[in-house]
Amino acid sequence: MRDDISRQKSAFFGLPLDTRRRAQICATIGLRLREGAVTDSRTCFRHHSLNACKLPAALRDDRLFVALSRADCLSADGMGVVWAARLMGIRVPERVTGIDLMTDLLAQFAQDGTRVFLLGARQEVLDELQETLPARFPRLMITGTHHGYETDDEKLARCVASAKPDALFVALPSPRKELFVDQFAPKTGCRFAMGVGGAFDVLAGKVRRAPMIWQRAGLEFLWRILCQPRYMIPRYARGLLGFAKLVLPRVLSFQFKRLRGTVQKAMILL
């Protein structure tokens, strides 16, 4: 299975971008958890998401870059990454958002009896999720939760380990969530760990997600800016500017080489 997964990865600025569809990734994670339950393996499958703001941050922060590069699965969560990868010759079939993948996994975990731990966000959000998620996904087992305001990651890892979960969703701020999934999730004994950003707030109904037409058009980031302009405008301005500076030279270089190759072939035919 590891060979099959590795064949679905492409180098994107030195990071192993997973080019599978969401359904394929979800199926792989479910299979890994079921196999782990049979063999009693505690190897942790680590999932991360990559977007336009996170890429320049990773190239500035060695710890974040290493955490992303060691992921078992690094999905393109953001149309900026999808478009840039395609323009650089990498076949990315679709955007795989963290919240959509998490929702699919929760439905699957409810069926499989997978034990889930929720780490991060505010306590009121976690309390809401403990009521709404089992109602939405019958038989879902939430073995524990912990808010995201504890600064000691070792303590958090021990707290998670004491609940003995199979799967861990981490909603800490970036880059802390990526570092926690990379360095501390294996210490918890869980077999799957995933950073989910603001997914808890959305699933709890605290934050409204963009309408589906905006999502399909790749404009979900614009919806976030409109909903939280004071917070999102500075964040996206820095992140998207840094992303553009990184991506545009690579895209232009690749497209120029492809155009030159096409012209050469045409000249040969003529």
Secondary structure, DSSP 8 states (H G I E B T S, - for coil): -HHHHHTTEEEETTEEEE-S-HHHHHHHHHHHHHHHHHHT----EEEEEE-TTHHHHHHH-HHHHHHHHT-SEEEE-SHHHHHHHHHTT----S---HHHHHHHHHHHHHHHT-EEEEEES-HHHHHHHHHHHHHHSTT-EEEEEE-TT---HHHHHHHHHHH--SEEEEE--TTHHHHIIIIIGGGGT-SEEEE-TTHHHHHTTSS----HHHHHTT-HHHHHHHHSHHHHHHHHHHHHHHHHHHHHHHHHHHHHHHHHHHHHHHHHH-
